[in-house]
Amino acid sequence: MGKLKNIEHKVKAIVFSIFGPILKKGRKEIPVIDGNKIARVLFIRPDKLGDTIISFPVFDGLKKCFPHIEISLLASRRNQAIVDNDPRFRNIFIYSKNLFKDIGQIMKIRREKYDCVIDMVCDDSVTALFLTQLCAPGKPRVGVGKVKFREYYDFNYDPQWGKQGHIIDNTLKLLEAFGIDSRKISGYATPYIDPESDSVGTEFIQSVYGREHNLVRIGYNLSAGNETRYWPENNTVELLNKIISHDIPNRVILLTTPEDHSKGRRLAENLDGSVIPLPRGLNIIEISAIIKHLDLLISPDTSLVHIARLFRVPVIGLYTKHRRNFLHWHPYDQSSGVVISNNDLNIHDITVEQVWEAFLESMKNMEAAKRA
């Protein structure tokens, strides 16, 4: 996979060297965009699931200040499931990395005649740069965190974004192009959950907890995006045994990707009946509908961390020591509950005792909040 990614980067560099000279430069003295004078805005977000989840505050922030603006999104197959039926968006377009399909999507986008295009990729991306140029020719182009390509954008906020702040707060700076003070916009905005998915989540929660309102609702996410973020299974078993034996009555929902469902069910069968795996076949919206009912989520650094935090569910997050990644992607607006490994490469050396201590602290915080 690493070799393919390197080849992709080299191809993009060649494309930029050929076509870069004809790209339109940004205007240096353009005033802020008057949101009252525009009707349609296109956001470019052809990234992973987590990148899209942390973007919801931007969409809601723009809509709050200018309710009449219609928002559309250029997404990807990787994040389509979280936005497909979301009424925030007038249109959802898909960037597929298939030349002919993507040309067709760009032509559809151009027919919509967007008044502004916003590049949400928070670094120098050749793909995003070309898409901003092609999707709305001649219209204002807004970017964030651009360094090498900053001259191609009319607005580019905080080129030093990589040295400070959470990714949500950094991305909100895009709204300053419209004269909006990003510090006054809430960093909380949840995924849209349709009524049917909401019912699925509610019914599952009721099946697990019933009328036992004294039970603490804990979610444990077994899965991660790659092997470096999988915590050893023997550690998981030991930790879950300690949790379900804790003095505070609780029941654990075991969250997994479809690929890990069998592993999760096998693991749960070897534990007390207090650990319940998710039903097979749930989609990300249905899983979100379950997460919003939790009292606590324990998870490696994945998109579920951000879903939980946008619902204000406390998180115990397992992270590598990589400083920049942790700085940007730690659980939003949360001062505790993070366990960090001793290396930049994986979380395998995080001990059961470290996570257990974080769990006990979370339980104390939960009890203190109830008494307050």
N, C-alpha and C positions, 0 to 999 in steps of 0.2 A: 504494500500500500504506500509506503514511504517513497519507493522508486517512482511509482505512478504519479504521486503528488509532485515530485521534483520535475518530472517530464512535463506535467501540466504547467508548472510555474515557468519553465523554460519556453514553452510554446507561447504562453501569454506575453512573456518578455519580448519575444520575436514579433508578435502581433503589434505590441505597443511601439516597438522601434520603427515599424513600417507605417502605421497609421497615426501614431502619436502627433506628428507634426501638423496634421490637418484637424486635430481636435480643437474645439473652440475654447479659448481661455475665459476664465471668469471675469466679471466686471468688478473693478476694485472700489468703485464709489457708488454702488447700488444702495439705495436706502433700504430700511427694513421693509419686508413684504407686508402690505396692508391686507390683512385677512378679510376685511370687509369688502374688498374689491376682487376677490378670487372665489371660485366656486368648486374647483376640483383639484385635489392634491394626490400625487402618486408617491407612495413609499416603496423603496427598493430594499427588500430583505430576503435575498435568496440564500439563507444560511440554515443553521441547525435549529432544532426545536428550542433550546434554551435561549438563543439569541432573539427569537421571536417573542417568547414569553416575557422577557425583560423589556420589550418594546411597547407593551400595552399602555404603560403610563404616558408615553409620548402621544399615542393615538387619542387617548382620553383627554390629555391636557390640551391638545389642539382643538378638539371638539367642544370642550368646556368653554374655551375662550371665543370660538367661532362656530356656533352650533350649525350654521347653514352649510359649512364646508363638507363636501362629499369626499370620503377617503377611500382610496383603492390601494391594493397591495400587490407587488410583484414578489411572489413567494417561491418556494422550491418544493420538490417532492418530500424533502426531509421535514419540512415544517407545515405542510399543507393541512394535516389533520387537526392542528390546534386552531386554525382560522377558517376552515371551509364554510361553516354555516354561521359565522360571526356577523351579526347585523351591523357591526362597526363599519364594515366595508361595502362599498357599492359594487366593486369588482375584485375578484381574485384572479391574478394571472400567474402562470407557472413558468419559471425558468428551468429548463430540463437538461441543459448542456447538449441538446440535439440541435444542430445548426438550423435545419429546416423548420422544426417545430418552434424554435426560439424566434426565427424571423417572422413566422406567422403570429406569434404572441406580440412581438414588437409592433407589427402592423395594426393589430387590434388596439393596442395601447395608444398608438398615434391617432387613431380615429376618434378616440375619446377626448382629445385636445385638452390635456391637463395643463393647469395654470402654473404648476410648480412640481418639481421632482426632488425628492429627499432621499439621499443615500445614507442608509442607517448602518452600513458596514464601518465599524470604528477603526479602520486603518486604511492603508493604501491598497486598494483592490482594483486590478485592471478590469475585471468583469464588471464591477459596480460602476467604474468610471465610464466605460463604453455604454452601459445601459442608461446612465443619466444623460449622455449625449444623444442617444438614439430615440429615447422614449418621448421626450418633450422638447424638440429642437427650439432653441431661442428663448425658452422659459427659464426662470431662476432655478439654479441648482444649489442645493444645500448639502453640506457634508459635515462630518465631525471627525476630528483626530487625523486629518490628512496632513501629510508632511511632504512626500515626494510629489503628490498630485494636487496640492492645495491650490495651485494657480488655475486649475480647471473648474473651480467652484466659485460661485458668487458669494457664498457664505461658507465659512469653515471655522468651527468653534473648537477652541482648546486643543491646539496641536500637541500639547504636552499631556494629553489625557492619560497616556500610558503610565504616568508617574504619580497619579493621584486618583482617589475617589472610586466609589462603586460604579459598576457598569451602568446601572440604572440612572444614577445621578449624572454621569457623563453623557449618556445618550439623550437625556432631557435637555441638554444644552442646545440641541437642534431647534428647539422652540424659540430660542432667542432671535432667530431669523425673522420671526413674526412680531418682534417686540414684546414677547412674553418672558417674564422673569421666571426662569426655570426653577429657582429656589422656592417659588410659591406654588409649584405644581406637585401634587402628591405622587410619591413613588409607588403607590399601591394602586393596581388596576388588575382585576382578575380576568382569566380567560372566560369567554362566554360559554355557559353551560345550558344547553337546550333543555326544555322541560322533560323530555323522554330520558335523557342521560341523567338528569337530576333525580328522577324517580329511581333509576337503576342504583345510583349511589346511596340514596336514602334507604331503599329496601335492603341493600346489602348491609349497611350499618345496623339497621334494625335486626337483621338476622343474626348478626354477631353479638350485639349488645342487648337487644331486647329492651326490657324496662329496667335493666340494672344501671341506673343513672350514676351509681357510685363508682363504676368501673372507669379507669383512665383509658382513653382510646389512643393506642400507640400504633404507629405505622413503622414498619421496618422495611427499607428498600434493599433487596438483595442484589439488584442488577446495576450495571454501570455501562458507560459507553465503550470502554475498552478494558483489557485485562489489568492494566495498571491501577484501576480504580475499584477492582473487586477485592473485598476484604476476605481473608482466608475463611473457608467454611467452618472449620473447627472453632475459630474465634466467634463466628456468628452463633453457633450452637451454644457455646459457653455463655455468651452474653444474654441470649434469649432465655436460657434457663435461669439466670440470675434475675432477670426482669420479671418473669412470671412468678417467681418465688418471693418477690418483694412484698413488704408489709402493706403497701398501698395496692389495693386490688386493681388489676388491669387485665386487658386482653390485647393481644398483638395481631395486627393484620399484616401479613407478609406480602409485600409488593414485588412483582417481577415483570420483566419483559416477557412477551410470548415465548421467546427462545429459552428462557429460564423457568418457565412455568412448571415443567416436570421436576426440575431440581428443587424448586420451592415446595411443591407438594410432598416430595419425598422427605425433605428436611422437616416440614411441619408434622408429618406422620410420626417422626422419631422424637417429637417433643410433646409436652403436655397439650391437651386439647385447647389450651388458652392461646395457641398460635394458629391463626386461620389464614390460609392462602387465598389470594384473589380467585374468583371464578375465571375459567379460561375464556379468552376471546374479548376481553374488555378493551375499548379503545382509550386514547389519551384523555378524551373529554369525560368519559365515564369514570376513569381513575381519578381525575381532578374532582369529580363530584363526590368521591369517597374521601379524598385528602382533606377537603374543606371541613369535614366533620371531625377530624382528628384533634387530639390534645397535644400530640407530639409526633414528629417524624424523625427517624434516624436514617441517614442516607449518606452514601458517598457523594461526591460533587457531580450531580446530574441535574437535569431539567426539573425533576420532582422537587428539589430544594427550592427552586424559584417559584414553582406553583404553590408550594406550601406557604412560603413567606408572603406572597401576594394575597393569600387568604389569612395572613397574620397567624399562621400556625407555627409555634416554636419548632426549631430544627436543631438536631445534633448532627453536624456535618463533618465528614471525614475527608481531609484534604492533604495533598502533598505539600511539601515545604516550599514549593515554587512561589516566590514572593508576589510576582505580578499577577499570577492566576488567582491567588488567594485574595489579594487586595481588591480585585475587580469582581470576583464571583462568590465571595463569602455570603452567607445568609443575610439578606438585606435588612438593615436597621435592627441588627441583633448584636448585642455586646458580649454574649457568652454562648456556650454550646458548641464550640468548634474544637475539633481534635486534629492536630497537625502532625504528620509523620516527620521523621528525621532526615528525609531525603526528597529530592525534587522529582523522582521518577515514578514512585508508586506509594500506596498506603499500606503495604504489606507489613510494615514494622510497627504500626499502631497496635497497642496492646489492648486486651480486654479490659484491664484495670483503668486505662485512660478513658475509654468510652463509658465504663461503668461510673466513674467519678463525674463525668459530664451528665450522665443520666440522673444521678442523685442530686446534682445541682439543679437540674431542670425540675425535678419533683419538688424541691424546696421552693423554687421560684413559683411553681404552680400553686402550692399551698399558700404561699404568702399573698399571691394575687387574689385567692379566694377570700382571705381574711380582710383584705384591704377594702 
